[in-house]
């Protein structure tokens, strides 16, 4: 085993057969991709910004006591489609962090040699007394120009001044934990309705089926809507005759509000992490990033909800605000 100070390993996944008993105590085995409902929810919830609302104004207000250093730090952020102007960099970074938080509850970034800030997997990373330690299991590296290489287990001590850590807010974490348990059950049994088809035989090639598939579908829909009551997710169903417009609008407001709460929390964490990393360049450095009036706000959603209860707002106004902002 090697123990040393180093930059984090950016390998995100290790095959289960590579992870031994000792390693499994620190490194989670590779999780299977989520099934139908969970995958759809994760995609929808992580879409914090809607492309329809791009206007001429800035989406974010960035206030810093050193604009040059702030621009330098944000310029180092390596996102999927970088480089971008600062506004687009923040937007893409926030959604990227949201995707990691929704999937694993935590996101990590690292400042490499003062050149770029990149993400790395939270698997195997623990924080002890303010120090981040990454457990890297034994692994086999494949090479096209030479024999495969067996690498030993490693404990990497990361420079805390260069690590940026983001956590899923506790309230959202609890909400998603409860919801995902039900979604997992629904996904597991989603296609088991085929088991209720009676088997044809030679004597009875067209057996009568007394199973009511409408009851099965209705039961699944009810379970889905009860599971997603707190989050407000609609399961991507938009034309059900069983729901009223009031019902849909209340849930839409609830879903968008949860997204905005996550967005604002990430912006707050991003401000704190950039300020902390920036202190390595300038001791008193600080930066505060917040959304401008070009972005939807929780306060306005709350106002729309009150007006909806009083029947003082139309459905179109609510839908336009939630989908176009």
VEXDOKE-720454 format. One record per residue: residue in one letter; x, y, z of N, C-alpha, C in turn. Coordinates in steps of 0.05 Angstrom, whole numbers, always signed. Layout:
BEGIN
   res     n_c1     n_c2     n_c3    ca_c1    ca_c2    ca_c3     c_c1     c_c2     c_c3
     a        X        Y        Z        X        Y        Z        X        Y        Z
...
***
This chain:
BEGIN
   res     n_c1     n_c2     n_c3    ca_c1    ca_c2    ca_c3     c_c1     c_c2     c_c3
     x      +17      -24       +0       +0       +0       +0      +17      +25       +0
     x      +10      +44      -16      +25      +69      -18       +8      +91       -5
     x      +21     +107      +13       +8     +130      +26      +24     +154      +19
     x      +12     +173       +5      +28     +197       -3       +9     +220       -9
     x      +21     +244      -10       +6     +268      -18       +5     +269      -48
     x      -19     +273      -59      -21     +273      -88      -47     +286      -96
     x      -50     +291     -122      -75     +299     -133      -94     +275     -134
     x     -120     +280     -134     -139     +257     -134     -138     +241     -160
     x     -144     +216     -157     -148     +199     -180     -175     +205     -192
     x     -176     +209     -218     -201     +217     -231     -216     +194     -243
     x     -206     +170     -238     -221     +147     -248     -247     +144     -232
     x     -269     +145     -246     -295     +146     -232     -306     +118     -225
     x     -298      +97     -239     -310      +71     -234     -289      +49     -234
     x     -293      +30     -216     -276       +6     -215     -295      -18     -218
     x     -287      -36     -235     -303      -60     -238     -305      -75     -212
     x     -329      -87     -207     -333     -100     -181     -313     -121     -175
     x     -303     -136     -196     -284     -157     -191     -257     -146     -183
     x     -252     -120     -187     -227     -108     -179     -227     -100     -150
     x     -251      -97     -138     -253      -87     -111     -253     -110      -91
     x     -232     -111      -75     -230     -132      -55     -246     -126      -30
     x     -245     -144      -10     -260     -140      +15     -252     -115      +29
     x     -226     -110      +32     -216      -87      +46     -224      -61      +31
     x     -221      -62       +4     -228      -38      -12     -257      -32      -10
     x     -274      -52       -8     -303      -48       -8     -312      -33      +17
     x     -296      -32      +38     -303      -17      +61     -302      +13      +56
     x     -286      +21      +36     -282      +50      +31     -293      +58       +3
     x     -292      +40      -16     -300      +47      -43     -326      +32      -49
     x     -347      +47      -56     -372      +34      -63     -370      +20      -90
     x     -382       -3      -91     -382      -18     -116     -398       -2     -136
     x     -391       -6     -161     -404      +10     -183     -434       +6     -182
     x     -448      +29     -181     -477      +27     -180     -489      +24     -207
     x     -510       +8     -209     -523       +5     -234     -537      +31     -242
     x     -539      +36     -268     -554      +59     -277     -583      +57     -267
     x     -595      +79     -260     -622      +78     -250     -642      +68     -271
     x     -663      +56     -262     -683      +47     -281     -702      +69     -290
     x     -723      +62     -303     -741      +80     -318     -749     +105     -303
     x     -764     +103     -282     -774     +126     -268     -752     +142     -254
     x     -734     +128     -241     -712     +142     -227     -695     +157     -247
     x     -689     +145     -270     -672     +159     -290     -686     +184     -300
     x     -712     +182     -306     -727     +205     -315     -727     +227     -294
     x     -732     +220     -269     -733     +240     -248     -706     +254     -246
     x     -684     +239     -245     -657     +250     -242     -651     +270     -264
     x     -659     +263     -289     -654     +281     -312     -671     +306     -309
     x     -696     +303     -301     -714     +327     -299     -705     +345     -276
     x     -699     +333     -254     -693     +350     -230     -666     +365     -233
     x     -647     +353     -248     -621     +366     -251     -622     +388     -272
     x     -644     +390     -287     -646     +411     -307     -656     +437     -293
     x     -637     +450     -280     -645     +473     -264     -650     +498     -280
     x     -639     +499     -304     -643     +523     -321     -656     +514     -347
     x     -675     +530     -355     -690     +524     -380     -679     +541     -403
     x     -673     +529     -425     -660     +543     -447     -679     +564     -459
     x     -705     +561     -454     -724     +580     -466     -722     +608     -455
     x     -708     +611     -432     -709     +636     -418     -684     +653     -423
     x     -667     +646     -442     -643     +661     -447     -650     +689     -459
     x     -644     +709     -444     -649     +736     -453     -623     +751     -455
     x     -624     +777     -459     -600     +792     -463     -585     +797     -437
     x     -600     +797     -414     -587     +803     -389     -571     +779     -377
     x     -555     +785     -357     -540     +765     -343     -557     +749     -325
     x     -551     +723     -322     -566     +706     -304     -556     +707     -276
     x     -530     +715     -272     -518     +714     -246     -505     +741     -239
     x     -506     +748     -214     -492     +771     -204     -468     +761     -188
     x     -444     +769     -196     -419     +760     -183     -407     +784     -169
     x     -405     +784     -143     -393     +806     -128     -368     +796     -114
     x     -346     +809     -119     -320     +800     -107     -303     +825     -100
     x     -285     +821      -81     -267     +842      -74     -242     +842      -91
     x     -241     +823     -110     -219     +822     -129     -229     +809     -155
     x     -240     +826     -173     -252     +816     -198     -232     +801     -215
     x     -207     +810     -215     -187     +796     -232     -183     +768     -223
     x     -180     +764     -197     -177     +737     -186     -202     +720     -190
     x     -225     +733     -187     -250     +718     -191     -252     +708     -220
     x     -245     +725     -239     -245     +717     -267     -225     +695     -272
     x     -202     +696     -258     -181     +676     -261     -191     +649     -251
     x     -204     +648     -228     -214     +623     -217     -236     +611     -234
     x     -255     +627     -242     -277     +616     -258     -267     +608     -286
     x     -246     +621     -295     -234     +613     -321     -220     +586     -320
     x     -214     +577     -295     -201     +551     -292     -221     +527     -291
     x     -246     +534     -288     -266     +513     -285     -269     +498     -312
     x     -265     +472     -311     -267     +456     -335     -294     +442     -335
     x     -312     +451     -351     -339     +439     -353     -340     +424     -380
     x     -363     +411     -384     -366     +393     -407     -362     +407     -433
     x     -372     +432     -436     -371     +445     -462     -354     +471     -460
     x     -335     +472     -441     -318     +495     -437     -300     +498     -462
     x     -289     +523     -467     -292     +546     -450     -318     +562     -456
     x     -326     +578     -436     -350     +593     -438     -345     +621     -425
     x     -363     +640     -432     -363     +665     -416     -370     +658     -387
     x     -364     +676     -368     -368     +670     -340     -397     +662     -334
     x     -416     +676     -346     -445     +670     -340     -451     +641     -348
     x     -442     +633     -372     -448     +605     -381     -432     +585     -365
     x     -408     +592     -356     -392     +573     -340     -406     +567     -314
     x     -417     +588     -301     -431     +584     -275     -456     +567     -280
     x     -471     +573     -301     -495     +558     -307     -489     +529     -311
     x     -469     +523     -327     -462     +495     -333     -451     +481     -308
     x     -434     +495     -293     -422     +483     -269     -444     +477     -249
     x     -463     +494     -245     -484     +489     -225     -500     +464     -233
     x     -507     +461     -258     -522     +437     -267     -505     +412     -264
     x     -479     +415     -270     -461     +392     -267     -459     +383     -238
     x     -457     +402     -220     -457     +395     -191     -483     +383     -183
     x     -506     +394     -193     -532     +383     -186     -535     +354     -195
     x     -525     +347     -218     -526     +319     -227     -511     +301     -208
     x     -488     +309     -199     -472     +292     -181     -486     +290     -154
     x     -498     +312     -144     -511     +312     -118     -536     +294     -119
     x     -551     +296     -140     -576     +280     -142     -569     +250     -144
     x     -546     +243     -157     -539     +216     -160     -525     +204     -135
     x     -506     +219     -123     -491     +208     -101     -492     +224      -76
     x     -504     +248      -76     -506     +264      -52     -482     +282      -47
     x     -461     +280      -63     -437     +296      -59     -422     +300      -85
     x     -408     +322      -87     -392     +328     -111     -366     +340     -102
     x     -344     +332     -117     -318     +342     -111     -305     +354     -135
     x     -290     +376     -131     -273     +388     -152     -245     +393     -141
     x     -225     +395     -158     -198     +399     -149     -184     +418     -167
     x     -168     +437     -155     -152     +456     -169     -125     +444     -176
     x     -120     +438     -201      -96     +425     -209      -74     +445     -217
     x      -52     +445     -202      -28     +460     -210      -35     +489     -219
     x      -55     +500     -206      -64     +527     -213      -71     +531     -242
     x      -79     +509     -256      -85     +511     -284     -115     +506     -290
     x     -127     +487     -276     -155     +482     -281     -169     +469     -257
     x     -195     +472     -256     -211     +460     -235     -229     +439     -248
     x     -225     +414     -240     -240     +392     -252     -253     +375     -230
     x     -274     +360     -238     -288     +343     -220     -274     +317     -216
     x     -279     +304     -193     -269     +276     -189     -290     +262     -172
     x     -289     +235     -174     -310     +219     -161     -308     +221     -130
     x     -332     +221     -118     -333     +221      -88     -328     +194      -76
     x     -328     +173      -93     -324     +146      -83     -296     +143      -71
     x     -296     +133      -46     -270     +129      -33     -259     +153      -19
     x     -273     +176      -20     -263     +200       -8     -275     +205      +19
     x     -259     +209      +39     -268     +215      +66     -254     +239      +76
     x     -266     +253      +95     -254     +277     +107     -249     +271     +136
     x     -224     +272     +145     -215     +267     +172     -201     +292     +183
     x     -213     +304     +203     -201     +327     +216     -193     +349     +196
     x     -211     +353     +177     -206     +374     +157     -189     +366     +134
     x     -179     +341     +134     -162     +332     +112     -178     +312      +95
     x     -177     +315      +69     -190     +297      +50     -171     +275      +42
     x     -181     +250      +46     -165     +227      +39     -180     +210      +18
     x     -166     +202       -3     -178     +186      -24     -166     +158      -24
     x     -184     +138      -20     -175     +110      -20     -178     +100      -49
     x     -156      +92      -61     -155      +81      -88     -149      +51      -87
     x     -167      +34      -95     -163       +5      -93     -142       -6     -112
     x     -134      -31     -107     -116      -44     -126     -130      -45     -153
     x     -115      -42     -175     -128      -41     -201     -108      -50     -222
     x     -119      -57     -245     -103      -64     -268     -106      -43     -290
     x      -84      -31     -298      -84      -12     -319      -78      -26     -345
     x      -94      -22     -365      -90      -34     -391      -75      -14     -409
     x      -56      -24     -424      -40       -7     -443      -40      -20     -470
     x      -42       -4     -491      -43      -15     -518      -15      -22     -528
     x       +6       -9     -517      +33      -12     -527      +51      -29     -509
     x      +40      -39     -487      +56      -56     -469      +38      -74     -452
     x      +49      -91     -436      +33     -109     -420      +17      -93     -399
     x       -5     -105     -391      -21      -93     -370       -5      -90     -345
     x      -12      -69     -329       +3      -63     -305      -15      -65     -280
     x       -4      -80     -260      -18      -83     -235       -9      -60     -216
     x      -29      -44     -207      -22      -21     -190      -31      -27     -162
     x      -15      -19     -142      -21      -25     -114      -43       -7     -103
     x      -54      -15      -81      -73       +2      -66      -60      +28      -58
     x      -75      +50      -59      -63      +76      -51      -82      +91      -32
     x      -69     +106      -14      -84     +126       +2      -72     +153       -5
     x      -88     +169      -19      -78     +195      -28      -88     +216       -9
     x      -69     +232       +2      -76     +254      +19      -78     +279       +1
     x     -102     +290       +0     -107     +312      -18     -102     +339       -4
     x      -93     +358      -20      -89     +385      -10     -116     +398       -4
     x     -123     +401      +21     -149     +412      +28     -154     +440      +17
     x     -133     +455      +13     -136     +482       +2     -144     +482      -27
     x     -142     +459      -40     -149     +457      -69     -173     +440      -74
     x     -185     +429      -53     -209     +412      -56     -234     +429      -52
     x     -253     +426      -70     -279     +439      -68     -300     +417      -64
     x     -315     +418      -43     -335     +398      -36     -363     +410      -35
     x     -382     +396      -47     -410     +404      -47     -427     +382      -37
     x     -447     +388      -20     -464     +369       -8     -493     +375      -15
     x     -509     +353      -18     -538     +356      -22     -551     +367       +3
     x     -568     +387       +1     -581     +397      +25     -596     +375      +40
     x     -596     +375      +66     -608     +354      +82     -637     +349      +75
     x     -652     +371      +72     -681     +368      +67     -686     +355      +40
     x     -671     +362      +20     -674     +349       -6     -664     +320       -6
     x     -643     +316       +9     -632     +288      +11     -653     +270      +24
     x     -666     +278      +44     -687     +262      +57     -710     +258      +38
     x     -718     +279      +24     -740     +276       +5     -734     +256      -17
     x     -710     +258      -29     -703     +240      -50     -699     +211      -40
     x     -689     +208      -16     -685     +181       -5     -712     +167       -3
     x     -732     +180       +8     -758     +168      +11     -771     +163      -16
     x     -768     +181      -34     -780     +178      -61     -767     +156      -76
     x     -741     +154      -75     -726     +134      -92     -732     +106      -83
     x     -738     +102      -58     -745      +75      -49     -770      +65      -63
     x     -790      +82      -66     -815      +74      -80     -810      +72     -110
     x     -795      +90     -121     -789      +89     -150     -774      +63     -157
     x     -757      +55     -139     -742      +30     -145     -761       +6     -145
     x     -780       +6     -127     -800      -16     -127     -817      -15     -152
     x     -826       +8     -160     -843      +11     -184     -827       +2     -209
     x     -802      +10     -210     -786       +3     -233     -781      -27     -234
     x     -777      -39     -211     -772      -68     -209     -795      -84     -220
     x     -820      -75     -214     -844      -90     -221     -859      -78     -244
     x     -846      -60     -258     -860      -45     -279     -872      -63     -301
     x     -857      -84     -309     -866     -101     -331     -876     -128     -322
     x     -881     -131     -296     -890     -157     -286     -920     -162     -292
     x     -933     -142     -304     -960     -145     -312     -963     -168     -332
     x     -941     -173     -347     -942     -195     -367     -946     -222     -353
     x     -939     -224     -328     -942     -250     -313     -971     -257     -309
     x     -989     -238     -312    -1017     -243     -307    -1032     -252     -332
     x    -1017     -254     -354    -1030     -265     -378    -1032     -295     -376
     x    -1055     -307     -378    -1057     -336     -376    -1043     -350     -400
     x    -1031     -373     -394    -1016     -387     -415    -1036     -402     -433
     x    -1032     -399     -459    -1048     -415     -478    -1039     -444     -478
     x    -1058     -461     -481    -1053     -490     -482    -1065     -501     -508
     x    -1059     -526     -513    -1070     -539     -537    -1101     -541     -534
     x    -1110     -548     -510    -1138     -551     -505    -1152     -524     -505
     x    -1138     -503     -495    -1150     -476     -493    -1131     -455     -504
     x    -1131     -453     -531    -1111     -434     -543    -1118     -405     -538
     x    -1142     -398     -531    -1150     -370     -525    -1162     -368     -498
     x    -1146     -370     -477    -1157     -370     -449    -1168     -343     -442
     x    -1189     -343     -426    -1201     -318     -416    -1184     -306     -394
     x    -1179     -280     -396    -1163     -266     -376    -1181     -249     -359
     x    -1183     -255     -334    -1200     -240     -316    -1185     -218     -301
     x    -1159     -216     -307    -1143     -195     -293    -1150     -168     -305
     x    -1155     -148     -287    -1162     -121     -296    -1137     -104     -298
     x    -1127     -100     -322    -1102      -85     -326    -1105      -56     -320
     x    -1130      -46     -321    -1134      -18     -315    -1130      -13     -285
     x    -1137      -32     -268    -1133      -29     -240    -1103      -30     -234
     x    -1088      -47     -248    -1059      -49     -244    -1046      -22     -251
     x    -1054      -10     -274    -1042      +15     -283    -1050      +37     -263
     x    -1075      +37     -254    -1083      +58     -236    -1069      +56     -209
     x    -1064      +32     -200    -1049      +28     -175    -1020      +38     -177
     x    -1008      +33     -200     -980      +43     -204     -980      +73     -205
     x     -999      +85     -219    -1000     +114     -221    -1004     +127     -193
     x    -1022     +115     -177    -1026     +126     -150    -1001     +124     -133
     x     -988     +101     -135     -963      +98     -120     -942     +118     -129
     x     -940     +123     -155     -921     +143     -165     -927     +170     -155
     x     -952     +178     -156     -959     +205     -147     -957     +209     -117
     x     -962     +188     -102     -957     +190      -73     -928     +192      -66
     x     -911     +177      -81     -882     +177      -76     -870     +204      -83
     x     -881     +218     -103     -870     +243     -113     -885     +267     -102
     x     -901     +263      -82     -917     +286      -71     -899     +308      -61
     x     -878     +302      -47     -860     +322      -36     -844     +336      -58
     x     -835     +321      -77     -818     +333      -98     -835     +348     -119
     x     -859     +339     -123     -877     +352     -143     -873     +341     -171
     x     -856     +321     -175     -852     +311     -202     -877     +297     -213
     x     -882     +302     -239     -906     +291     -251     -902     +265     -267
     x     -878     +254     -267     -873     +229     -281     -875     +232     -311
     x     -872     +257     -321     -873     +264     -350     -900     +256     -362
     x     -921     +258     -346     -948     +254     -357     -962     +280     -357
     x     -972     +288     -381     -983     +315     -384    -1012     +315     -393
     x    -1023     +292     -399    -1050     +292     -411    -1070     +274     -396
     x    -1065     +269     -371    -1083     +251     -356    -1109     +264     -350
     x    -1131     +250     -356    -1157     +261     -351    -1165     +258     -321
     x    -1148     +244     -306    -1154     +239     -278    -1145     +262     -260
     x    -1130     +281     -272    -1119     +303     -255    -1132     +329     -264
     x    -1135     +347     -245    -1146     +373     -251    -1123     +392     -257
     x    -1129     +415     -269    -1109     +435     -275    -1098     +446     -249
     x    -1115     +449     -229    -1105     +458     -203    -1084     +439     -192
     x    -1090     +413     -194    -1071     +393     -184    -1044     +395     -198
     x    -1045     +397     -225    -1020     +399     -240    -1005     +424     -234
     x    -1018     +446     -231    -1004     +471     -225     -992     +472     -197
     x    -1006     +461     -178     -995     +460     -151     -969     +442     -151
     x     -970     +420     -164     -946     +402     -165     -924     +415     -182
     x     -930     +429     -203     -910     +442     -219     -896     +463     -203
     x     -911     +479     -188     -898     +499     -170     -880     +486     -150
     x     -890     +464     -138     -874     +450     -118     -848     +439     -130
     x     -849     +427     -154     -826     +416     -166     -806     +438     -173
     x     -815     +459     -185     -797     +481     -193     -785     +494     -168
     x     -801     +497     -147     -790     +508     -122     -767     +491     -111
     x     -771     +465     -111     -749     +447     -102     -724     +451     -119
     x     -728     +454     -145     -705     +458     -162     -691     +484     -155
     x     -706     +505     -151     -694     +531     -145     -680     +531     -118
     x     -692     +517      -99     -678     +514      -72     -651     +501      -75
     x     -650     +480      -92     -625     +466      -97     -606     +485     -112
     x     -616     +499     -132     -599     +518     -147     -587     +539     -129
     x     -603     +551     -112     -593     +572      -94     -573     +561      -74
     x     -578     +537      -64     -560     +525      -45     -533     +519      -58
     x     -533     +510      -83     -508     +504      -97     -493     +531     -102
     x     -507     +552     -110     -494     +578     -114     -482     +588      -88
     x     -495     +583      -65     -484     +591      -40     -459     +575      -33
     x     -460     +549      -37     -437     +532      -32     -414     +539      -51
     x     -421     +545      -76     -400     +552      -96     -386     +578      -88
     x     -402     +597      -78     -390     +622      -68     -370     +616      -46
     x     -378     +600      -27     -360     +593       -4     -335     +578      -13
     x     -338     +559      -31     -315     +543      -39     -296     +559      -56
     x     -306     +576      -74     -288     +593      -90     -274     +613      -72
     x     -288     +623      -52     -275     +642      -33     -253     +628      -18
     x     -258     +603       -9     -237     +589       +6     -213     +582      -11
     x     -218     +572      -36     -196     +565      -54     -180     +591      -62
     x     -195     +613      -65     -182     +638      -73     -164     +649      -52
     x     -168     +641      -27     -151     +651       -5     -123     +641       -8
     x     -119     +620      -25      -92     +611      -30      -76     +631      -47
     x      -90     +649      -60      -78     +670      -76      -78     +697      -61
     x     -100     +702      -47     -103     +727      -33     -119     +722       -7
     x     -106     +727      +16     -117     +719      +42     -145     +729      +47
     x     -151     +753      +39     -177     +765      +45     -197     +762      +22
     x     -192     +744       +3     -209     +742      -21     -236     +732      -14
     x     -257     +743      -27     -284     +733      -24     -300     +737      -50
     x     -319     +720      -54     -337     +723      -77     -364     +713      -70
     x     -385     +726      -80     -413     +719      -75     -427     +718     -102
     x     -438     +694     -108     -453     +690     -133     -482     +685     -127
     x     -499     +700     -140     -528     +697     -136     -542     +701     -162
     x     -567     +692     -164     -583     +695     -188     -594     +723     -191
     x     -597     +732     -215     -608     +759     -220     -638     +756     -225
     x     -651     +778     -231     -680     +778     -236     -687     +764     -262
     x     -666     +758     -278     -671     +742     -303     -678     +713     -297
     x     -672     +704     -273     -678     +677     -265     -703     +676     -248
     x     -718     +654     -248     -741     +652     -230     -733     +651     -201
     x     -751     +659     -184     -744     +660     -155     -764     +644     -139
     x     -755     +634     -116     -773     +620      -98     -795     +638      -88
     x     -788     +663      -83     -807     +683      -72     -831     +686      -92
     x     -825     +688     -118     -846     +692     -137     -863     +666     -140
     x     -851     +643     -138     -866     +618     -139     -885     +616     -115
     x     -875     +625      -91     -892     +625      -68     -916     +644      -72
     x     -911     +667      -84     -932     +686      -90     -953     +674     -109
     x     -943     +660     -130     -961     +647     -149     -978     +626     -135
     x     -966     +611     -117     -981     +591     -103    -1004     +602      -86
     x     -998     +624      -73    -1019     +638      -57    -1041     +648      -75
     x    -1034     +660      -97    -1054     +670     -116    -1070     +648     -129
     x    -1057     +624     -133    -1071     +602     -144    -1093     +592     -125
     x    -1086     +591      -99    -1106     +583      -79    -1129     +602      -78
     x    -1124     +628      -83    -1145     +648      -82    -1159     +650     -110
     x    -1150     +634     -129    -1161     +635     -156    -1157     +663     -169
     x    -1134     +675     -164    -1127     +701     -174    -1107     +700     -197
     x    -1099     +676     -205    -1079     +673     -226    -1088     +651     -245
     x    -1082     +655     -271    -1090     +635     -291    -1069     +613     -293
     x    -1078     +590     -303    -1059     +568     -306    -1036     +574     -325
     x    -1042     +588     -347    -1022     +594     -367     -999     +611     -355
     x    -1006     +629     -337     -985     +646     -325     -966     +629     -308
     x     -977     +609     -294     -960     +591     -278     -943     +574     -295
     x     -955     +562     -316     -940     +545     -334     -918     +560     -348
     x     -924     +584     -358     -904     +601     -371     -881     +607     -353
     x     -887     +614     -328     -865     +622     -309     -848     +597     -303
     x     -860     +574     -299     -845     +551     -291     -829     +539     -314
     x     -839     +540     -338     -825     +528     -361     -808     +547     -377
     x     -814     +573     -376     -799     +592     -393     -778     +607     -377
     x     -775     +601     -351     -755     +613     -335     -736     +592     -324
***
